[in-house]
Amino acid sequence: MEDLSFNLLNQAKAIDEYCKIHPSQKLIKVGNQHEPFCIQCVKEQREQHMNDLVLKGVLSNYHRGFRDVLIKDSIIDDEDLWKADFSNYEVEKGTEAENNLNKARHLAGRYLNRSYTANTVITGNPGVGKSHLAISMLKAVNEHIKPNASCLFVSVNELIRLIKDSFSHPDSQYTESRMVELLGKVNLLVLDDLGSEASFKRESREASEYVQQVLFGVLNKRNRTIITTNLNSDELSKIYNPKLLSRMYKGVMKNDGIIKFKQTKDKRMAIF
């Protein structure tokens, strides 16, 4: 009925026929060129159309909001990481790095299945590309998972610094409670550089215990986390208590979720 002019509408009149959907509603006839119609049906169709448009907009913002979590809420201490993806991870054929790249791609594919519940641990010396692989996995999942889901990259060093800074800034968005809640709920999380000395070397035991408390609060809520670390399992066991370690290793051994660098050299050192 959207093509009806005001002039035609002025000619509208009720006829002695009733709507099959609304039996008490007489049909309306406009001129001689239009079929009789029910005012109530037209009203409901228009309302449904508007509802569909609103819902479409809401869902669009909802999905875009999920995808944008990676950009808006990630905590990255090296902005160059945003340029990293699988396509620019440079490897030589037949090397450990190539094998690890292929494994990272494979594990990223697993995370596209929302029922896949296991952590991944990427371990090795600094500068071998652990963070590059981790954010590449995260980007791939963020782009391709259906339906959309929130993904987040967090540098542990920077996370702890921001949370501690919030102690003297109560209005900070980086309070412990907010960050534990956010990191605990996202669909896929990268915890980058876990166990680094910068996070744990303190004069007293209390600071170290506080860091473990924060990490436990996050990992206890999760079963889909990618962890990068410079340390091996023996070294990690000297830093963390067994309960926290068990949360880190959820599903790792069962699903072959370890990407290990032993032979690859520090790419950042090979500059001269």
BATORFI-661092 format. One record per residue (C-alpha): residue number from 0; residue in one letter; x, y, z. Coordinates in nm, 3 decimals. Layout:
! BATORFI-661092
  resi  resn       c1       c2       c3
   NUM     A        X        Y        Z
...
This chain:
! BATORFI-661092
  resi  resn       c1       c2       c3
     0     M    0.000    0.000    0.000
     1     E    0.306    0.232    0.005
     2     D    0.227    0.366   -0.347
     3     L   -0.108    0.513   -0.240
     4     S   -0.127    0.893   -0.272
     5     F   -0.303    1.117   -0.023
     6     N   -0.571    1.183   -0.284
     7     L   -0.647    0.813   -0.314
     8     L   -0.647    0.771    0.061
     9     N   -0.912    1.038    0.080
    10     Q   -1.128    0.806   -0.131
    11     A   -1.090    0.514    0.112
    12     K   -1.409    0.357    0.242
    13     A   -1.504    0.045    0.433
    14     I   -1.680   -0.236    0.248
    15     D   -1.894   -0.522    0.373
    16     E   -1.607   -0.772    0.377
    17     Y   -1.407   -0.868    0.683
    18     C   -1.041   -0.956    0.729
    19     K   -0.973   -1.330    0.767
    20     I   -0.698   -1.254    1.021
    21     H   -0.892   -0.986    1.209
    22     P   -1.260   -1.095    1.178
    23     S   -1.392   -0.779    1.342
    24     Q   -1.205   -0.553    1.101
    25     K   -1.385   -0.444    0.781
    26     L   -1.172   -0.427    0.466
    27     I   -1.095   -0.091    0.313
    28     K   -1.135   -0.015   -0.055
    29     V   -0.946    0.271   -0.223
    30     G   -1.057    0.367   -0.573
    31     N   -1.099    0.101   -0.840
    32     Q   -0.734    0.003   -0.896
    33     H   -0.646   -0.140   -0.556
    34     E   -0.744   -0.460   -0.381
    35     P   -0.935   -0.422   -0.053
    36     F   -0.705   -0.433    0.249
    37     C   -0.719   -0.456    0.625
    38     I   -0.599   -0.150    0.817
    39     Q   -0.486   -0.370    1.108
    40     C   -0.285   -0.599    0.880
    41     V   -0.111   -0.301    0.719
    42     K   -0.029   -0.158    1.061
    43     E    0.117   -0.488    1.182
    44     Q    0.320   -0.530    0.862
    45     R    0.468   -0.184    0.902
    46     E    0.550   -0.248    1.268
    47     Q    0.715   -0.577    1.179
    48     H    0.915   -0.407    0.905
    49     M    1.036   -0.144    1.150
    50     N    1.117   -0.410    1.408
    51     D    1.317   -0.601    1.148
    52     L    1.514   -0.289    1.058
    53     V    1.584   -0.211    1.423
    54     L    1.684   -0.570    1.495
    55     K    1.913   -0.573    1.193
    56     G    2.082   -0.256    1.318
    57     V    2.114   -0.391    1.671
    58     L    2.266   -0.717    1.549
    59     S    2.505   -0.530    1.323
    60     N    2.627   -0.317    1.614
    61     Y    2.632   -0.625    1.838
    62     H    2.852   -0.820    1.599
    63     R    3.070   -0.521    1.519
    64     G    3.105   -0.459    1.892
    65     F    3.229   -0.813    1.947
    66     R    3.481   -0.788    1.666
    67     D    3.600   -0.447    1.785
    68     V    3.687   -0.574    2.133
    69     L    4.025   -0.680    1.995
    70     I    4.110   -0.323    1.895
    71     K    3.932   -0.133    2.172
    72     D    4.024   -0.333    2.482
    73     S    4.351   -0.512    2.406
    74     I    4.655   -0.412    2.612
    75     I    4.963   -0.419    2.391
    76     D    5.302   -0.279    2.486
    77     D    5.441   -0.309    2.132
    78     E    5.215   -0.134    1.878
    79     D    5.403   -0.298    1.590
    80     L    5.226   -0.621    1.682
    81     W    4.909   -0.488    1.518
    82     K    5.083   -0.537    1.183
    83     A    5.151   -0.905    1.253
    84     D    4.956   -1.186    1.089
    85     F    5.020   -1.528    0.944
    86     S    5.107   -1.386    0.601
    87     N    5.406   -1.184    0.722
    88     Y    5.553   -1.438    0.964
    89     E    5.879   -1.507    0.781
    90     V    6.016   -1.861    0.793
    91     E    6.258   -2.076    0.597
    92     K    6.130   -2.399    0.452
    93     G    6.186   -2.708    0.663
    94     T    6.267   -2.516    0.982
    95     E    6.123   -2.533    1.330
    96     A    5.965   -2.191    1.273
    97     E    5.780   -2.319    0.965
    98     N    5.649   -2.618    1.159
    99     N    5.534   -2.390    1.439
   100     L    5.363   -2.157    1.192
   101     N    5.170   -2.451    1.047
   102     K    5.076   -2.572    1.394
   103     A    4.957   -2.224    1.493
   104     R    4.735   -2.212    1.184
   105     H    4.595   -2.553    1.270
   106     L    4.520   -2.456    1.630
   107     A    4.359   -2.130    1.518
   108     G    4.129   -2.342    1.302
   109     R    4.033   -2.544    1.608
   110     Y    3.938   -2.228    1.797
   111     L    3.686   -2.146    1.523
   112     N    3.487   -2.432    1.675
   113     R    3.331   -2.277    1.983
   114     S    3.310   -2.617    2.151
   115     Y    3.689   -2.654    2.142
   116     T    3.797   -2.595    2.502
   117     A    4.171   -2.605    2.552
   118     N    4.454   -2.365    2.614
   119     T    4.759   -2.323    2.391
   120     V    5.108   -2.253    2.524
   121     I    5.370   -2.094    2.297
   122     T    5.711   -2.116    2.461
   123     G    6.069   -2.028    2.370
   124     N    6.340   -1.766    2.400
   125     P    6.265   -1.396    2.344
   126     G    6.253   -1.276    1.984
   127     V    6.155   -1.599    1.810
   128     G    5.806   -1.481    1.711
   129     K    5.582   -1.613    1.990
   130     S    5.374   -1.296    2.016
   131     H    5.356   -1.272    1.636
   132     L    5.205   -1.620    1.616
   133     A    4.970   -1.557    1.908
   134     I    4.820   -1.239    1.765
   135     S    4.802   -1.400    1.421
   136     M    4.593   -1.682    1.569
   137     L    4.376   -1.429    1.750
   138     K    4.320   -1.215    1.440
   139     A    4.224   -1.519    1.234
   140     V    3.967   -1.630    1.490
   141     N    3.836   -1.276    1.539
   142     E    3.781   -1.242    1.165
   143     H    3.632   -1.580    1.084
   144     I    3.452   -1.726    1.387
   145     K    3.076   -1.762    1.339
   146     P    2.883   -1.616    1.501
   147     N    3.113   -1.333    1.598
   148     A    3.290   -1.358    1.931
   149     S    3.510   -1.132    2.141
   150     C    3.887   -1.179    2.123
   151     L    4.147   -0.998    2.333
   152     F    4.527   -0.964    2.343
   153     V    4.683   -0.866    2.676
   154     S    5.044   -0.809    2.772
   155     V    5.076   -0.942    3.126
   156     N    5.341   -0.683    3.218
   157     E    5.123   -0.394    3.106
   158     L    4.809   -0.545    3.258
   159     I    4.965   -0.565    3.604
   160     R    5.110   -0.215    3.572
   161     L    4.770   -0.069    3.480
   162     I    4.588   -0.254    3.757
   163     K    4.838   -0.135    4.017
   164     D    4.812    0.218    3.882
   165     S    4.436    0.201    3.941
   166     F    4.501    0.170    4.317
   167     S    4.555    0.546    4.326
   168     H    4.300    0.620    4.051
   169     P    3.964    0.469    4.156
   170     D    3.797    0.594    3.837
   171     S    4.039    0.396    3.619
   172     Q    3.889    0.143    3.379
   173     Y    4.173   -0.094    3.470
   174     T    4.064   -0.193    3.819
   175     E    4.130   -0.551    3.919
   176     S    3.762   -0.642    3.931
   177     R    3.686   -0.499    3.585
   178     M    3.988   -0.658    3.421
   179     V    3.931   -0.999    3.576
   180     E    3.568   -0.982    3.462
   181     L    3.658   -0.873    3.106
   182     L    3.945   -1.117    3.058
   183     G    3.744   -1.397    3.212
   184     K    3.452   -1.355    2.971
   185     V    3.603   -1.301    2.624
   186     N    3.576   -1.595    2.389
   187     L    3.949   -1.618    2.314
   188     L    4.226   -1.449    2.512
   189     V    4.600   -1.413    2.457
   190     L    4.809   -1.365    2.771
   191     D    5.140   -1.245    2.634
   192     D    5.479   -1.284    2.805
   193     L    5.350   -1.473    3.106
   194     G    5.609   -1.525    3.377
   195     S    5.848   -1.253    3.264
   196     E    6.085   -1.120    3.528
   197     A    5.950   -0.769    3.484
   198     S    5.617   -0.889    3.625
   199     F    5.745   -1.097    3.912
   200     K    6.077   -0.965    4.035
   201     R    5.979   -0.779    4.351
   202     E    6.136   -0.711    4.687
   203     S    5.865   -0.895    4.876
   204     R    5.661   -1.209    4.831
   205     E    5.332   -1.018    4.857
   206     A    5.358   -0.858    4.511
   207     S    5.421   -1.192    4.349
   208     E    5.122   -1.340    4.529
   209     Y    4.906   -1.052    4.413
   210     V    4.999   -1.115    4.050
   211     Q    4.912   -1.481    4.093
   212     Q    4.579   -1.382    4.249
   213     V    4.491   -1.171    3.944
   214     L    4.597   -1.440    3.697
   215     F    4.413   -1.711    3.887
   216     G    4.099   -1.497    3.887
   217     V    4.120   -1.474    3.508
   218     L    4.226   -1.829    3.420
   219     N    3.984   -1.989    3.664
   220     K    3.698   -1.849    3.450
   221     R    3.844   -1.965    3.120
   222     N    3.913   -2.270    2.902
   223     R    4.020   -2.100    2.574
   224     T    4.344   -1.907    2.629
   225     I    4.663   -1.870    2.426
   226     I    4.965   -1.815    2.650
   227     T    5.311   -1.702    2.542
   228     T    5.607   -1.737    2.776
   229     N    5.987   -1.734    2.768
   230     L    5.993   -2.003    3.037
   231     N    5.967   -2.380    3.028
   232     S    5.742   -2.584    3.257
   233     D    6.011   -2.631    3.523
   234     E    6.077   -2.257    3.538
   235     L    5.705   -2.178    3.551
   236     S    5.660   -2.420    3.841
   237     K    5.909   -2.212    4.043
   238     I    5.701   -1.898    3.992
   239     Y    5.343   -2.017    4.017
   240     N    5.156   -2.235    4.263
   241     P    5.015   -2.568    4.139
   242     K    4.653   -2.448    4.129
   243     L    4.742   -2.166    3.892
   244     L    4.955   -2.396    3.677
   245     S    4.665   -2.639    3.643
   246     R    4.451   -2.355    3.504
   247     M    4.723   -2.258    3.258
   248     Y    4.756   -2.612    3.127
   249     K    4.383   -2.684    3.077
   250     G    4.354   -2.921    2.780
   251     V    4.707   -2.845    2.660
   252     M    4.855   -3.195    2.670
   253     K    4.535   -3.370    2.562
   254     N    4.505   -3.153    2.250
   255     D    4.876   -3.119    2.167
   256     G    4.849   -2.749    2.238
   257     I    5.218   -2.670    2.288
   258     I    5.414   -2.471    2.030
   259     K    5.777   -2.489    2.135
   260     F    6.078   -2.299    2.001
   261     K    6.411   -2.466    2.076
   262     Q    6.628   -2.407    1.769
   263     T    6.495   -2.078    1.631
   264     K    6.723   -1.779    1.694
   265     D    6.618   -1.438    1.821
   266     K    6.511   -1.253    1.505
   267     R    6.548   -0.915    1.672
   268     M    6.916   -0.973    1.745
   269     A    7.005   -1.048    1.382
   270     I    7.038   -0.681    1.282
   271     F    7.413   -0.662    1.200
